[in-house]
Amino acid sequence: MWPLLLAACINAPAARTPLHERLAPMETSQIEAATRSCLESVGWHVDPIPGEVGGTNAVSAFKKDDRTQVLIYGPDMNPRITGGPDYADPFWSCLEQATKPGAHPPAPKGDAP
């Protein structure tokens, strides 16, 4: 069982290069803002009230019949985020782009001019 659990953590998008390295030096509030923006921009409805699970920041969202929760850890944890949508969800590629140096988080759907 432990090798399977370890393999799942190693293959998680937030544990892979380059996202892993981009998240490491970021402030927790920056990661939360990028997470919220990316979830919204790819069609998730994000709970506006911040959550906490065991002392960890939690961003909850839903889409049709699906629910997800992204847990955001402090800088002393590795990886910085766990949970979230399926690995194939566009959220992950959005987060990778939004965390590039100098990038701006995407606007939520419906907020475009």
C-alpha positions as a Markdown table, in Angstrom:
| # | Residue | x | y | z |
|---|---|---|---|---|
| 1 | Met | 0.0 | 0.0 | 0.0 |
| 2 | Trp | 2.8 | 2.5 | 0.9 |
| 3 | Pro | 4.5 | 2.3 | -2.5 |
| 4 | Leu | 1.2 | 3.0 | -4.2 |
| 5 | Leu | 0.6 | 6.0 | -2.0 |
| 6 | Leu | 4.1 | 7.3 | -2.5 |
| 7 | Ala | 3.8 | 6.9 | -6.3 |
| 8 | Ala | 0.5 | 8.9 | -6.2 |
| 9 | Cys | 2.2 | 11.8 | -4.4 |
| 10 | Ile | 5.3 | 11.8 | -6.7 |
| 11 | Asn | 3.1 | 11.9 | -9.8 |
| 12 | Ala | 0.8 | 14.6 | -8.5 |
| 13 | Pro | 1.0 | 17.8 | -10.7 |
| 14 | Ala | 2.1 | 20.0 | -7.8 |
| 15 | Ala | 5.0 | 17.6 | -7.1 |
| 16 | Arg | 6.4 | 17.7 | -10.7 |
| 17 | Thr | 8.7 | 20.1 | -12.4 |
| 18 | Pro | 8.2 | 23.0 | -13.2 |
| 19 | Leu | 5.1 | 23.6 | -11.0 |
| 20 | His | 6.8 | 22.2 | -7.9 |
| 21 | Glu | 9.7 | 24.7 | -8.2 |
| 22 | Arg | 7.4 | 27.6 | -8.9 |
| 23 | Leu | 5.2 | 27.0 | -5.9 |
| 24 | Ala | 8.0 | 26.5 | -3.4 |
| 25 | Pro | 9.0 | 30.2 | -3.0 |
| 26 | Met | 5.6 | 31.7 | -3.3 |
| 27 | Glu | 3.6 | 33.2 | -0.4 |
| 28 | Thr | 0.6 | 31.1 | 0.6 |
| 29 | Ser | -1.7 | 34.0 | -0.3 |
| 30 | Gln | -0.3 | 34.1 | -3.8 |
| 31 | Ile | -0.9 | 30.4 | -4.3 |
| 32 | Glu | -4.4 | 30.7 | -3.0 |
| 33 | Ala | -5.2 | 33.6 | -5.3 |
| 34 | Ala | -3.8 | 31.7 | -8.3 |
| 35 | Thr | -5.7 | 28.6 | -7.3 |
| 36 | Arg | -9.0 | 30.5 | -7.0 |
| 37 | Ser | -8.4 | 32.3 | -10.3 |
| 38 | Cys | -7.5 | 29.1 | -12.2 |
| 39 | Leu | -10.4 | 27.1 | -10.8 |
| 40 | Glu | -12.8 | 29.8 | -11.8 |
| 41 | Ser | -11.3 | 30.4 | -15.2 |
| 42 | Val | -11.8 | 26.7 | -16.2 |
| 43 | Gly | -15.4 | 26.6 | -15.1 |
| 44 | Trp | -15.3 | 25.6 | -11.4 |
| 45 | His | -17.5 | 27.5 | -9.0 |
| 46 | Val | -15.3 | 28.5 | -6.1 |
| 47 | Asp | -16.6 | 28.8 | -2.5 |
| 48 | Pro | -16.0 | 32.5 | -1.6 |
| 49 | Ile | -15.4 | 31.7 | 2.0 |
| 50 | Pro | -11.9 | 30.5 | 2.7 |
| 51 | Gly | -11.7 | 27.2 | 4.5 |
| 52 | Glu | -9.3 | 25.4 | 6.7 |
| 53 | Val | -8.6 | 21.7 | 7.1 |
| 54 | Gly | -6.3 | 20.7 | 10.0 |
| 55 | Gly | -4.6 | 24.1 | 10.0 |
| 56 | Thr | -4.1 | 24.1 | 6.2 |
| 57 | Asn | -5.8 | 26.6 | 3.8 |
| 58 | Ala | -8.5 | 24.9 | 1.7 |
| 59 | Val | -10.1 | 26.1 | -1.5 |
| 60 | Ser | -13.3 | 24.3 | -2.3 |
| 61 | Ala | -15.1 | 24.3 | -5.6 |
| 62 | Phe | -17.8 | 22.5 | -7.6 |
| 63 | Lys | -18.7 | 21.9 | -11.2 |
| 64 | Lys | -21.9 | 20.1 | -12.2 |
| 65 | Asp | -21.9 | 16.9 | -10.2 |
| 66 | Asp | -18.2 | 17.1 | -9.2 |
| 67 | Arg | -16.6 | 18.7 | -6.1 |
| 68 | Thr | -12.9 | 19.4 | -5.4 |
| 69 | Gln | -10.8 | 20.8 | -2.7 |
| 70 | Val | -7.2 | 22.1 | -3.0 |
| 71 | Leu | -5.2 | 22.1 | 0.2 |
| 72 | Ile | -2.5 | 24.8 | 0.3 |
| 73 | Tyr | 0.4 | 24.3 | 2.7 |
| 74 | Gly | 2.9 | 26.7 | 4.2 |
| 75 | Pro | 6.5 | 27.0 | 2.8 |
| 76 | Asp | 7.8 | 24.3 | 5.1 |
| 77 | Met | 5.8 | 21.6 | 3.3 |
| 78 | Asn | 6.5 | 19.8 | 0.1 |
| 79 | Pro | 4.5 | 19.8 | -2.2 |
| 80 | Arg | 2.8 | 23.1 | -1.4 |
| 81 | Ile | -0.6 | 21.9 | -2.6 |
| 82 | Thr | -2.4 | 18.6 | -2.7 |
| 83 | Gly | -5.9 | 17.5 | -3.7 |
| 84 | Gly | -7.6 | 19.4 | -6.5 |
| 85 | Pro | -9.3 | 18.2 | -9.7 |
| 86 | Asp | -8.2 | 15.2 | -11.7 |
| 87 | Tyr | -4.7 | 15.5 | -13.1 |
| 88 | Ala | -6.1 | 15.9 | -16.6 |
| 89 | Asp | -8.3 | 18.9 | -15.6 |
| 90 | Pro | -7.2 | 22.2 | -17.3 |
| 91 | Phe | -6.8 | 23.7 | -13.8 |
| 92 | Trp | -3.3 | 22.2 | -13.6 |
| 93 | Ser | -2.1 | 23.7 | -16.9 |
| 94 | Cys | -3.6 | 27.0 | -15.9 |
| 95 | Leu | -1.9 | 27.0 | -12.5 |
| 96 | Glu | 1.4 | 26.2 | -14.2 |
| 97 | Gln | 1.0 | 29.2 | -16.5 |
| 98 | Ala | -0.3 | 31.5 | -13.7 |
| 99 | Thr | 2.8 | 30.7 | -11.5 |
| 100 | Lys | 5.3 | 31.7 | -14.1 |
| 101 | Pro | 7.5 | 34.6 | -13.1 |
| 102 | Gly | 5.7 | 37.9 | -14.0 |
| 103 | Ala | 2.4 | 36.1 | -14.9 |
| 104 | His | -0.9 | 37.4 | -13.9 |
| 105 | Pro | -3.7 | 35.0 | -12.8 |
| 106 | Pro | -6.4 | 34.6 | -15.4 |
| 107 | Ala | -9.7 | 36.4 | -15.1 |
| 108 | Pro | -12.7 | 34.2 | -14.0 |
| 109 | Lys | -15.1 | 33.3 | -16.8 |
| 110 | Gly | -17.7 | 36.0 | -17.3 |
| 111 | Asp | -15.4 | 38.8 | -16.1 |
| 112 | Ala | -13.8 | 39.4 | -19.5 |
| 113 | Pro | -14.5 | 42.7 | -21.1 |
